Amino acid sequence: MKNSIFTSVILTGLLLTPEAWALTGRQIMEKNDRLKKPRTSIQESVLLIIKGYAKTKKTFKGISKKYGKKTRKRIIFSYPTRMQFLVWDEPGRDSIQWVKLSSGKVRKIASSEKNKPWVNSHFYNEDISERNIDDYKYKLIGEATINGTACYKVESRKKRGVKVYSKGIIYVGKKDFVIRRIELYERGRHTKTLTLYKIEKISGIYTPRKGVMERTDGKGKSILYIKSVRYNVPVSDHQLKRESF
């Protein structure tokens, strides 16, 4: 399920064909997993954190590159903090993450910290990692319409690895197999919902320009805006090495 807060679309859904009705939850997620992905990407983003009446704006640059099935990314904040994150993802293994504080000190993020707020937002540290389709089992449980788009409703449950979320309800477009929304569960309780908006097809890749992570307990939300993105452009390996972090 390699679909994090940086990939999805909103399009008008069409009626299902008889063949589509026969799809299983796993087959639906396989079609999502086969959507075109970039080899590299460079993006400029804004993160707006809303807690009560308080609003905090943060800006950052994201750089990522694929090495076969492995992915490495670096997130560099420019305002108001100077924090950085280095993330290495590989199918079949738990994500490895490091944080570089504004002071310059670097430390590895422990697995027990994957459920901690990412830069004090409503996203967790786990949310900046990619999700591997084989780490979950899937079940088609119904249908729904999300922002005018007809979707499959697929339940996902973790089956291996250290995960913060015990379950997810994923809404996948019937026509294009792109994720519109994910309801996230922790220990059986629905705690957060991620909804994707303003999705464009850039270089053949479905790209949301806005993602909203909202808590179900009313304790605020965080909005991620992608201001610019470039795919399949040169990215230096040096920037993604632990030694250069």
ZAVOPA-799408 format. One record per residue: residue in three letters; x, y, z of N, C-alpha, C in turn. Coordinates in nm, 3 decimals, always signed. Atoms other than C-alpha are relative to their C-alpha. Example, Ala and Ser with C-alpha at 12.3 -4.5 7.8 and 13.67 -1.06 7.14 Angstrom:
   code      n_px      n_py      n_pz     ca_px     ca_py     ca_pz      c_px      c_py      c_pz
    Ala    +0.089    -0.119    +0.000    +1.230    -0.450    +0.780    +0.090    +0.120    +0.000
    Ser    -0.082    -0.119    -0.006    +1.367    -0.106    +0.714    -0.077    +0.109    +0.073
// end
This chain:
   code      n_px      n_py      n_pz     ca_px     ca_py     ca_pz      c_px      c_py      c_pz
    Met    +0.085    -0.119    +0.000    +0.000    +0.000    +0.000    +0.088    +0.123    +0.000
    Lys    -0.097    -0.108    +0.007    +0.258    +0.254    -0.110    -0.071    +0.129    -0.034
    Asn    +0.075    -0.121    +0.026    +0.035    +0.544    -0.076    +0.000    +0.080    +0.129
    Ser    -0.008    -0.085    -0.112    +0.124    +0.800    +0.185    -0.075    +0.126    -0.025
    Ile    +0.069    -0.125    +0.017    +0.004    +1.174    +0.224    +0.040    +0.070    -0.127
    Phe    -0.049    -0.065    +0.120    +0.185    +1.263    -0.112    -0.059    -0.058    -0.128
    Thr    +0.051    +0.059    +0.124    -0.016    +1.043    -0.364    -0.148    -0.035    +0.010
    Ser    +0.141    +0.037    +0.012    -0.397    +1.030    -0.455    -0.070    +0.092    -0.099
    Val    +0.071    -0.083    +0.098    -0.678    +1.191    -0.672    -0.148    +0.006    +0.029
    Ile    +0.146    -0.009    -0.007    -1.041    +1.312    -0.684    -0.052    +0.011    -0.143
    Leu    +0.061    +0.001    +0.132    -1.226    +1.220    -1.004    -0.143    -0.051    +0.014
    Thr    +0.137    +0.050    -0.003    -1.587    +1.139    -1.091    -0.001    -0.149    -0.018
    Gly    +0.008    +0.145    +0.011    -1.664    +0.771    -1.028    -0.102    -0.042    -0.104
    Leu    +0.093    +0.056    +0.097    -1.838    +0.558    -1.290    -0.059    -0.129    +0.054
    Leu    +0.061    +0.126    -0.041    -2.068    +0.258    -1.258    +0.095    -0.115    -0.024
    Leu    -0.090    +0.115    +0.010    -1.890    -0.071    -1.205    -0.041    -0.093    -0.113
    Thr    +0.025    +0.108    +0.095    -1.857    -0.334    -1.476    -0.012    -0.129    +0.079
    Pro    +0.007    +0.128    -0.069    -1.936    -0.698    -1.386    +0.137    -0.049    +0.045
    Glu    -0.135    +0.043    -0.037    -1.559    -0.764    -1.383    +0.044    +0.068    +0.128
    Ala    -0.042    -0.076    -0.117    -1.505    -0.489    -1.126    -0.068    -0.052    +0.127
    Trp    +0.070    +0.051    -0.117    -1.768    -0.634    -0.894    +0.071    -0.121    +0.059
    Ala    -0.064    +0.123    -0.046    -1.557    -0.950    -0.869    +0.131    +0.025    +0.073
    Leu    -0.127    -0.030    -0.063    -1.253    -0.771    -0.726    -0.004    -0.024    +0.151
    Thr    -0.015    +0.015    -0.145    -1.132    -0.862    -0.377    +0.070    +0.124    +0.056
    Gly    -0.070    -0.111    -0.062    -0.990    -0.615    -0.127    +0.147    +0.003    -0.038
    Arg    -0.141    +0.009    +0.038    -0.639    -0.737    -0.206    +0.022    +0.044    -0.145
    Gln    -0.014    -0.037    +0.141    -0.691    -0.699    -0.581    -0.016    +0.151    -0.021
    Ile    +0.019    -0.145    +0.009    -0.817    -0.344    -0.535    +0.128    +0.072    +0.042
    Met    -0.121    -0.065    -0.047    -0.506    -0.251    -0.336    +0.119    -0.029    -0.090
    Glu    -0.105    +0.029    +0.097    -0.282    -0.423    -0.591    -0.009    +0.096    -0.118
    Lys    +0.017    -0.096    +0.110    -0.431    -0.199    -0.862    +0.048    +0.139    +0.044
    Asn    -0.051    -0.125    -0.054    -0.360    +0.100    -0.640    +0.153    -0.001    +0.004
    Asp    -0.145    +0.011    -0.014    -0.005    -0.023    -0.581    +0.072    +0.007    -0.135
    Arg    -0.061    +0.000    +0.133    +0.057    -0.052    -0.957    -0.010    +0.136    -0.071
    Leu    +0.006    -0.133    +0.061    -0.022    +0.315    -1.026    +0.142    +0.053    -0.017
    Lys    -0.132    -0.054    +0.032    +0.271    +0.503    -1.176    +0.057    +0.079    +0.117
    Lys    -0.069    -0.068    -0.109    +0.525    +0.625    -0.920    +0.128    +0.064    -0.054
    Pro    -0.124    -0.064    +0.048    +0.821    +0.861    -0.960    +0.123    -0.073    +0.050
    Arg    -0.130    +0.051    -0.046    +1.182    +0.746    -0.943    +0.062    +0.096    +0.100
    Thr    -0.049    -0.104    -0.091    +1.273    +1.075    -0.777    -0.105    +0.109    +0.012
    Ser    +0.089    -0.116    -0.013    +1.088    +1.379    -0.648    +0.066    +0.106    +0.087
    Ile    -0.040    -0.114    -0.082    +1.161    +1.724    -0.511    -0.123    +0.087    +0.016
    Gln    +0.121    -0.079    -0.021    +0.879    +1.919    -0.351    +0.019    +0.105    +0.108
    Glu    +0.004    -0.106    -0.100    +0.819    +2.238    -0.157    -0.139    -0.001    +0.062
    Ser    +0.129    +0.017    -0.067    +0.544    +2.215    +0.105    -0.017    +0.095    +0.117
    Val    +0.037    -0.079    -0.118    +0.364    +2.407    +0.377    -0.086    -0.088    +0.089
    Leu    +0.077    +0.076    -0.098    +0.231    +2.242    +0.694    -0.067    +0.098    +0.095
    Leu    +0.076    -0.087    -0.090    -0.045    +2.424    +0.883    -0.058    -0.085    +0.111
    Ile    +0.044    +0.076    -0.117    -0.110    +2.293    +1.235    -0.102    +0.083    +0.076
    Ile    +0.109    -0.072    -0.066    -0.441    +2.391    +1.395    -0.039    -0.073    +0.129
    Lys    +0.037    +0.055    -0.130    -0.500    +2.332    +1.767    -0.079    +0.107    +0.075
    Gly    +0.084    -0.103    -0.059    -0.795    +2.523    +1.905    +0.006    +0.127    -0.085
    Tyr    -0.011    -0.126    +0.074    -0.747    +2.888    +1.810    +0.143    +0.025    -0.049
    Ala    -0.141    -0.018    +0.037    -0.373    +2.845    +1.764    +0.030    -0.063    -0.136
    Lys    -0.041    +0.050    +0.130    -0.231    +2.806    +1.414    +0.150    +0.019    -0.016
    Thr    -0.144    -0.006    +0.021    +0.131    +2.725    +1.334    +0.031    -0.041    -0.143
    Lys    -0.037    +0.026    +0.139    +0.277    +2.738    +0.984    +0.147    -0.041    -0.007
    Lys    -0.137    +0.046    +0.018    +0.589    +2.542    +0.889    +0.023    -0.030    -0.148
    Thr    -0.033    +0.027    +0.140    +0.764    +2.514    +0.553    +0.117    -0.097    -0.008
    Phe    -0.109    +0.096    +0.016    +0.987    +2.236    +0.427    +0.014    -0.044    -0.145
    Lys    -0.032    +0.057    +0.131    +1.147    +2.074    +0.124    +0.016    -0.150    +0.017
    Gly    -0.012    +0.146    -0.003    +1.117    +1.702    +0.052    +0.074    -0.051    -0.121
    Ile    -0.078    +0.062    +0.108    +1.365    +1.500    -0.155    -0.010    -0.151    +0.016
    Ser    +0.008    +0.146    -0.010    +1.316    +1.131    -0.236    +0.055    -0.066    -0.126
    Lys    -0.055    +0.076    +0.111    +1.471    +0.865    -0.456    -0.018    -0.149    +0.026
    Lys    +0.016    +0.145    -0.009    +1.403    +0.498    -0.527    +0.128    -0.070    -0.043
    Tyr    -0.112    +0.087    +0.033    +1.675    +0.235    -0.531    -0.057    -0.141    -0.012
    Gly    +0.073    +0.125    +0.014    +1.493    -0.064    -0.675    -0.129    +0.009    +0.079
    Lys    +0.120    -0.003    -0.084    +1.225    -0.142    -0.416    +0.020    +0.084    +0.126
    Lys    -0.029    -0.084    -0.116    +1.396    +0.072    -0.152    -0.027    +0.147    -0.032
    Thr    +0.022    -0.144    +0.016    +1.310    +0.438    -0.099    +0.072    +0.075    +0.111
    Arg    -0.062    -0.086    -0.099    +1.510    +0.707    +0.073    -0.051    +0.142    -0.020
    Lys    +0.048    -0.139    +0.010    +1.382    +1.055    +0.154    +0.063    +0.085    +0.109
    Arg    -0.051    -0.097    -0.096    +1.506    +1.365    +0.327    -0.097    +0.117    +0.005
    Ile    +0.093    -0.110    -0.021    +1.281    +1.633    +0.473    +0.074    +0.111    +0.073
    Ile    -0.080    -0.111    -0.052    +1.439    +1.973    +0.536    -0.091    +0.119    +0.029
    Phe    +0.083    -0.114    -0.038    +1.248    +2.239    +0.732    +0.081    +0.129    -0.010
    Ser    -0.065    -0.130    +0.014    +1.327    +2.604    +0.660    -0.061    +0.107    +0.091
    Tyr    +0.067    -0.098    -0.087    +1.074    +2.788    +0.882    -0.110    -0.068    +0.079
    Pro    -0.088    -0.082    -0.084    +1.035    +2.833    +1.174    +0.115    -0.082    +0.061
    Thr    -0.105    +0.088    -0.052    +1.250    +2.532    +1.269    +0.099    -0.035    -0.111
    Arg    -0.101    +0.045    +0.096    +1.565    +2.397    +1.101    +0.019    -0.151    +0.010
    Met    -0.007    +0.145    -0.016    +1.490    +2.034    +1.178    +0.005    -0.071    -0.136
    Gln    -0.003    +0.083    +0.120    +1.556    +1.760    +0.923    -0.032    -0.145    +0.038
    Phe    +0.028    +0.143    -0.019    +1.444    +1.398    +0.882    +0.059    -0.077    -0.116
    Leu    -0.048    +0.093    +0.101    +1.606    +1.111    +0.696    -0.075    -0.131    +0.020
    Val    +0.086    +0.119    -0.010    +1.383    +0.811    +0.619    +0.042    -0.102    -0.104
    Trp    -0.033    +0.110    +0.090    +1.484    +0.476    +0.469    -0.110    -0.104    +0.010
    Asp    +0.106    +0.100    +0.005    +1.205    +0.241    +0.361    +0.041    -0.116    -0.091
    Glu    -0.030    +0.120    +0.078    +1.247    -0.117    +0.238    -0.108    -0.104    +0.030
    Pro    +0.103    +0.101    -0.023    +0.972    -0.380    +0.187    +0.050    -0.114    +0.088
    Gly    -0.035    +0.111    -0.088    +0.974    -0.645    +0.458    +0.078    +0.041    +0.123
    Arg    -0.075    -0.048    -0.116    +1.161    -0.426    +0.707    -0.068    +0.125    +0.055
    Asp    +0.055    -0.121    -0.059    +1.052    -0.159    +0.953    +0.077    +0.122    -0.048
    Ser    -0.061    -0.125    +0.046    +1.120    +0.196    +0.841    +0.107    +0.046    +0.098
    Ile    -0.107    -0.056    -0.083    +1.444    +0.352    +0.968    -0.005    +0.151    -0.015
    Gln    +0.013    -0.146    +0.003    +1.423    +0.720    +1.063    +0.103    +0.064    +0.093
    Trp    -0.087    -0.082    -0.083    +1.666    +0.980    +1.192    -0.054    +0.142    +0.000
    Val    +0.037    -0.141    -0.007    +1.599    +1.335    +1.307    +0.125    +0.080    +0.033
    Lys    -0.107    -0.095    -0.028    +1.845    +1.623    +1.300    -0.064    +0.124    +0.059
    Leu    +0.060    -0.113    -0.068    +1.750    +1.888    +1.553    +0.060    +0.131    -0.048
    Ser    -0.049    -0.132    +0.041    +1.794    +2.261    +1.496    +0.140    +0.026    +0.055
    Ser    -0.132    -0.016    -0.061    +2.099    +2.239    +1.724    +0.109    -0.072    -0.078
    Gly    -0.095    +0.078    +0.077    +2.262    +2.000    +1.476    +0.017    -0.142    +0.051
    Lys    -0.011    +0.134    -0.056    +2.234    +1.694    +1.700    -0.087    -0.097    -0.079
    Val    +0.071    +0.103    +0.076    +2.132    +1.376    +1.514    -0.026    -0.121    +0.089
    Arg    +0.031    +0.122    -0.073    +1.954    +1.080    +1.670    -0.097    -0.086    -0.080
    Lys    +0.090    +0.094    +0.065    +1.771    +0.772    +1.547    -0.134    +0.000    +0.073
    Ile    +0.134    +0.006    -0.059    +1.394    +0.763    +1.604    -0.032    -0.146    +0.030
    Ala    +0.029    +0.138    -0.042    +1.307    +0.449    +1.801    -0.137    -0.044    -0.047
    Ser    +0.130    +0.053    +0.040    +1.022    +0.220    +1.701    -0.110    +0.043    +0.095
    Ser    +0.099    -0.042    -0.100    +0.847    +0.319    +2.024    -0.043    +0.146    -0.017
    Glu    +0.033    -0.141    +0.023    +0.841    +0.680    +1.898    -0.078    +0.021    -0.129
    Lys    +0.069    -0.014    +0.128    +0.661    +0.608    +1.569    -0.141    +0.058    +0.018
    Asn    +0.133    -0.057    -0.026    +0.332    +0.715    +1.737    +0.008    +0.139    +0.061
    Lys    -0.016    -0.136    -0.051    +0.474    +1.052    +1.847    -0.032    +0.101    -0.109
    Pro    +0.034    -0.103    +0.100    +0.356    +1.373    +1.675    +0.123    +0.041    -0.080
    Trp    -0.107    -0.045    +0.088    +0.569    +1.466    +1.375    +0.002    +0.153    +0.001
    Val    -0.019    -0.145    -0.015    +0.701    +1.822    +1.434    -0.123    +0.066    +0.065
    Asn    +0.112    -0.051    -0.080    +0.414    +1.874    +1.681    -0.130    +0.014    -0.079
    Ser    +0.122    -0.003    +0.081    +0.148    +1.812    +1.413    -0.090    -0.118    +0.037
    His    +0.091    +0.112    -0.021    -0.139    +1.563    +1.393    +0.041    -0.123    -0.082
    Phe    -0.063    +0.116    +0.063    +0.071    +1.337    +1.171    +0.094    -0.063    +0.101
    Tyr    -0.097    +0.070    -0.084    +0.280    +1.074    +1.344    +0.131    -0.016    -0.076
    Asn    -0.126    +0.034    +0.067    +0.643    +0.988    +1.273    -0.021    -0.112    -0.101
    Glu    +0.026    +0.110    +0.092    +0.508    +0.671    +1.111    -0.058    +0.048    -0.133
    Asp    +0.068    -0.048    +0.120    +0.310    +0.877    +0.860    +0.095    +0.051    -0.108
    Ile    -0.094    -0.046    +0.102    +0.624    +1.001    +0.685    +0.073    -0.116    -0.068
    Ser    -0.056    +0.118    +0.065    +0.719    +0.643    +0.594    -0.098    -0.055    -0.103
    Glu    +0.087    +0.065    +0.098    +0.585    +0.447    +0.297    -0.062    -0.125    +0.063
    Arg    +0.067    +0.120    -0.048    +0.338    +0.168    +0.358    +0.011    -0.109    -0.107
    Asn    -0.018    +0.111    +0.092    +0.413    -0.168    +0.199    -0.127    -0.084    -0.006
    Ile    +0.126    +0.072    +0.018    +0.113    -0.353    +0.056    +0.000    -0.136    +0.071
    Asp    -0.007    +0.135    -0.058    +0.235    -0.689    +0.192    +0.003    -0.001    +0.152
    Asp    +0.002    -0.006    -0.147    +0.240    -0.567    +0.553    -0.142    -0.007    +0.055
    Tyr    +0.140    -0.004    -0.042    -0.141    -0.575    +0.561    -0.083    -0.107    -0.072
    Lys    +0.098    +0.084    +0.066    -0.433    -0.804    +0.484    -0.124    +0.086    -0.025
    Tyr    +0.106    -0.089    +0.046    -0.735    -0.661    +0.305    -0.133    -0.074    -0.017
    Lys    +0.134    +0.054    +0.017    -1.110    -0.712    +0.291    -0.090    +0.110    -0.055
    Leu    +0.097    -0.094    +0.055    -1.368    -0.538    +0.072    -0.125    -0.004    +0.087
    Ile    +0.111    +0.000    -0.096    -1.641    -0.427    +0.314    -0.118    +0.086    -0.046
    Gly    +0.113    -0.079    +0.046    -1.861    -0.198    +0.105    +0.040    +0.106    -0.100
    Glu    -0.021    -0.110    +0.093    -1.886    +0.118    -0.100    -0.038    +0.131    +0.069
    Ala    +0.034    -0.131    -0.054    -1.907    +0.489    -0.030    +0.034    +0.106    -0.103
    Thr    -0.033    -0.113    +0.086    -1.892    +0.827    -0.200    +0.077    +0.102    +0.080
    Ile    -0.086    -0.096    -0.068    -1.609    +1.059    -0.099    +0.017    +0.122    -0.090
    Asn    -0.011    -0.126    +0.077    -1.630    +1.421    -0.219    -0.048    -0.018    -0.144
    Gly    +0.060    +0.017    +0.131    -1.850    +1.313    -0.511    +0.055    -0.115    -0.082
    Thr    -0.062    +0.110    +0.073    -1.639    +1.012    -0.612    -0.041    -0.135    +0.058
    Ala    +0.038    +0.134    -0.045    -1.767    +0.655    -0.594    +0.125    -0.079    +0.033
    Cys    -0.119    +0.070    -0.048    -1.523    +0.443    -0.396    -0.032    -0.140    +0.052
    Tyr    +0.001    +0.125    -0.075    -1.455    +0.092    -0.279    +0.037    +0.034    +0.144
    Lys    -0.033    -0.015    -0.141    -1.439    +0.064    +0.099    +0.075    -0.126    +0.043
    Val    -0.085    +0.116    -0.028    -1.150    -0.165    +0.195    +0.057    +0.009    +0.141
    Glu    -0.059    +0.006    -0.133    -1.049    -0.270    +0.544    +0.140    -0.060    -0.009
    Ser    -0.137    +0.053    -0.005    -0.677    -0.318    +0.605    +0.038    -0.024    +0.145
    Arg    -0.048    +0.033    -0.134    -0.528    -0.488    +0.910    +0.146    -0.041    -0.009
    Lys    -0.143    +0.031    +0.004    -0.160    -0.511    +0.991    +0.021    -0.149    +0.027
    Lys    -0.031    +0.141    -0.023    -0.008    -0.858    +0.971    +0.147    -0.023    +0.033
    Arg    -0.141    +0.015    -0.037    +0.363    -0.791    +1.025    +0.062    +0.137    +0.021
    Gly    -0.073    -0.123    -0.025    +0.608    -0.530    +1.144    -0.058    +0.080    +0.116
    Val    +0.043    -0.090    -0.108    +0.583    -0.261    +1.411    -0.081    +0.113    -0.063
    Lys    +0.089    -0.100    +0.058    +0.284    -0.041    +1.324    -0.076    +0.073    +0.110
    Val    +0.080    -0.077    -0.094    +0.107    +0.237    +1.509    -0.149    -0.031    -0.020
    Tyr    +0.141    +0.019    +0.029    -0.224    +0.178    +1.332    -0.032    -0.149    -0.010
    Ser    +0.041    +0.140    +0.001    -0.396    -0.152    +1.397    -0.090    -0.032    -0.118
    Lys    +0.095    +0.020    +0.109    -0.650    -0.102    +1.119    -0.019    +0.129    -0.076
    Gly    +0.035    -0.117    +0.079    -0.741    +0.131    +0.837    -0.120    -0.032    -0.087
    Ile    +0.108    +0.012    +0.097    -1.058    +0.184    +0.635    +0.038    +0.092    -0.116
    Ile    -0.055    -0.073    +0.113    -0.941    +0.288    +0.289    -0.107    +0.017    -0.107
    Tyr    +0.098    -0.030    +0.105    -1.162    +0.456    +0.028    +0.075    +0.019    -0.131
    Val    -0.075    +0.005    +0.126    -1.033    +0.377    -0.323    -0.095    +0.025    -0.116
    Gly    +0.085    -0.032    +0.115    -1.180    +0.528    -0.641    -0.026    -0.121    -0.087
    Lys    +0.036    +0.116    +0.082    -1.369    +0.270    -0.847    +0.057    +0.010    -0.141
    Lys    -0.047    -0.017    +0.138    -1.255    +0.417    -1.176    +0.151    -0.005    -0.012
    Asp    -0.145    -0.017    +0.015    -0.888    +0.497    -1.113    +0.083    -0.069    +0.107
    Phe    -0.069    +0.073    -0.107    -0.801    +0.300    -0.796    +0.098    +0.088    +0.078
    Val    -0.080    -0.094    -0.078    -0.661    +0.608    -0.624    -0.068    +0.024    +0.134
    Ile    +0.054    -0.018    -0.135    -0.704    +0.655    -0.249    -0.047    +0.144    +0.021
    Arg    +0.056    -0.131    -0.034    -0.928    +0.944    -0.140    +0.003    +0.028    +0.150
    Arg    +0.009    -0.019    -0.146    -0.952    +0.887    +0.234    +0.044    -0.127    +0.071
    Ile    -0.034    +0.113    -0.085    -0.816    +0.665    +0.510    -0.043    +0.033    +0.143
    Glu    +0.037    -0.011    -0.140    -0.980    +0.623    +0.851    +0.096    -0.089    +0.079
    Leu    -0.108    +0.068    -0.070    -0.705    +0.525    +1.095    -0.041    -0.041    +0.141
    Tyr    +0.038    +0.057    -0.129    -0.750    +0.303    +1.401    +0.125    -0.034    +0.080
    Glu    -0.105    +0.039    -0.093    -0.527    +0.258    +1.705    -0.063    -0.085    +0.109
    Arg    +0.055    +0.093    -0.099    -0.596    -0.044    +1.925    -0.151    -0.012    -0.012
    Gly    +0.142    +0.021    +0.027    -0.937    -0.083    +1.763    -0.085    +0.125    +0.006
    Arg    +0.077    -0.124    -0.012    -1.040    +0.281    +1.808    +0.035    +0.095    -0.113
    His    -0.020    -0.095    +0.109    -1.088    +0.527    +1.521    +0.048    +0.132    +0.059
    Thr    -0.060    -0.120    -0.061    -0.854    +0.813    +1.615    +0.021    +0.115    -0.097
    Lys    -0.032    -0.106    +0.096    -0.772    +1.003    +1.294    -0.054    -0.036    -0.138
    Thr    +0.041    +0.020    +0.139    -0.885    +1.051    +0.935    +0.086    +0.087    -0.091
    Leu    -0.077    -0.072    +0.100    -0.666    +1.149    +0.640    -0.085    +0.010    -0.127
    Thr    +0.076    -0.023    +0.122    -0.851    +1.304    +0.344    +0.086    +0.078    -0.098
    Leu    -0.083    -0.060    +0.103    -0.684    +1.401    +0.015    -0.084    +0.083    -0.097
    Tyr    +0.074    -0.094    +0.084    -0.793    +1.697    -0.200    +0.089    +0.056    -0.111
    Lys    -0.070    -0.077    +0.105    -0.698    +1.903    -0.506    +0.106    -0.083    -0.070
    Ile    -0.097    +0.091    +0.057    -0.537    +1.617    -0.689    +0.016    +0.022    -0.149
    Glu    -0.035    -0.023    +0.139    -0.362    +1.665    -1.018    +0.082    -0.118    -0.051
    Lys    -0.086    +0.099    +0.061    -0.192    +1.433    -1.261    +0.121    +0.074    -0.055
    Ile    -0.123    -0.069    +0.036    +0.166    +1.556    -1.287    +0.100    -0.103    -0.052
    Ser    -0.092    +0.096    +0.063    +0.401    +1.373    -1.526    -0.057    -0.142    +0.008
    Gly    +0.066    +0.130    -0.002    +0.144    +1.092    -1.528    -0.019    -0.057    +0.139
    Ile    +0.006    +0.048    -0.138    +0.149    +1.064    -1.146    -0.107    +0.076    +0.076
    Tyr    +0.104    -0.063    -0.079    -0.158    +1.130    -0.932    +0.062    +0.064    +0.124
    Thr    -0.065    -0.077    -0.107    -0.058    +1.400    -0.684    -0.100    +0.088    +0.073
    Pro    +0.088    -0.091    -0.075    -0.268    +1.557    -0.406    +0.075    +0.126    +0.036
    Arg    -0.063    -0.125    -0.040    -0.192    +1.923    -0.350    -0.039    +0.039    +0.142
    Lys    +0.044    -0.030    -0.136    -0.366    +1.913    -0.013    -0.040    -0.130    +0.069
    Gly    +0.039    +0.115    -0.082    -0.395    +1.649    +0.260    -0.034    +0.047    +0.141
    Val    +0.045    -0.042    -0.133    -0.586    +1.693    +0.587    -0.004    -0.119    +0.093
    Met    +0.003    +0.102    -0.105    -0.515    +1.480    +0.894    -0.074    +0.059    +0.118
    Glu    +0.086    -0.056    -0.105    -0.791    +1.536    +1.149    -0.027    -0.103    +0.108
    Arg    +0.029    +0.089    -0.113    -0.838    +1.386    +1.493    -0.151    -0.012    +0.020
    Thr    +0.142    +0.023    -0.021    -1.176    +1.232    +1.573    -0.047    +0.052    +0.136
    Asp    +0.038    -0.050    -0.132    -1.166    +1.364    +1.931    -0.013    +0.152    +0.004
    Gly    +0.015    -0.145    +0.008    -1.184    +1.724    +1.810    +0.122    +0.080    +0.039
    Lys    -0.122    -0.070    -0.045    -0.828    +1.806    +1.914    +0.084    +0.049    -0.118
    Gly    -0.071    -0.068    +0.107    -0.740    +1.977    +1.591    +0.028    -0.081    -0.124
    Lys    -0.036    +0.062    +0.127    -0.605    +1.898    +1.248    +0.124    +0.066    -0.056
    Ser    -0.116    -0.053    +0.070    -0.300    +1.946    +1.032    -0.025    -0.010    -0.150
    Ile    +0.023    -0.007    +0.145    -0.315    +2.050    +0.666    +0.134    +0.011    -0.070
    Leu    -0.124    +0.000    +0.076    -0.033    +1.970    +0.427    -0.029    +0.048    -0.141
    Tyr    +0.015    -0.055    +0.135    -0.010    +2.179    +0.110    +0.130    -0.024    -0.077
    Ile    -0.116    +0.013    +0.088    +0.225    +2.083    -0.172    -0.002    +0.119    -0.095
    Lys    -0.003    -0.123    +0.080    +0.320    +2.415    -0.331    +0.060    -0.024    -0.139
    Ser    -0.061    +0.034    +0.128    +0.543    +2.271    -0.605    +0.061    -0.139    +0.010
    Val    -0.059    +0.134    +0.002    +0.668    +1.928    -0.709    +0.057    -0.028    -0.137
    Arg    -0.064    +0.042    +0.126    +0.905    +1.793    -0.974    +0.034    -0.148    +0.012
    Tyr    -0.025    +0.144    -0.001    +0.927    +1.425    -1.061    +0.109    -0.037    -0.100
    Asn    -0.101    +0.059    +0.090    +1.206    +1.219    -1.217    +0.105    +0.101    -0.043
    Val    -0.108    -0.097    +0.021    +1.465    +1.493    -1.183    +0.124    -0.051    +0.072
    Pro    -0.123    +0.047    -0.067    +1.830    +1.445    -1.080    -0.003    +0.026    +0.150
    Val    -0.010    -0.010    -0.145    +1.869    +1.378    -0.706    +0.132    -0.064    +0.042
    Ser    -0.131    +0.048    -0.042    +2.213    +1.339    -0.551    -0.013    -0.110    +0.106
    Asp    -0.003    +0.107    -0.100    +2.275    +1.012    -0.364    +0.058    +0.051    +0.132
    His    -0.070    -0.051    -0.119    +2.494    +1.208    -0.122    -0.099    +0.059    +0.101
    Gln    +0.097    -0.063    -0.090    +2.194    +1.396    +0.020    -0.078    -0.101    +0.083
    Leu    +0.084    +0.102    -0.063    +2.028    +1.067    +0.119    +0.081    -0.103    +0.078
    Lys    -0.084    +0.091    -0.077    +2.322    +0.901    +0.293    +0.001    +0.040    +0.146
    Arg    -0.006    -0.027    -0.144    +2.342    +0.869    +0.670    +0.123    +0.084    +0.033
    Glu    -0.125    -0.071    -0.029    +2.699    +1.003    +0.664    -0.010    +0.150    -0.028
    Ser    +0.011    -0.142    +0.038    +2.591    +1.333    +0.505    -0.116    +0.070    +0.070
    Phe    +0.118    -0.056    -0.067    +2.287    +1.386    +0.727    +0.044    +0.090    +0.115
// end
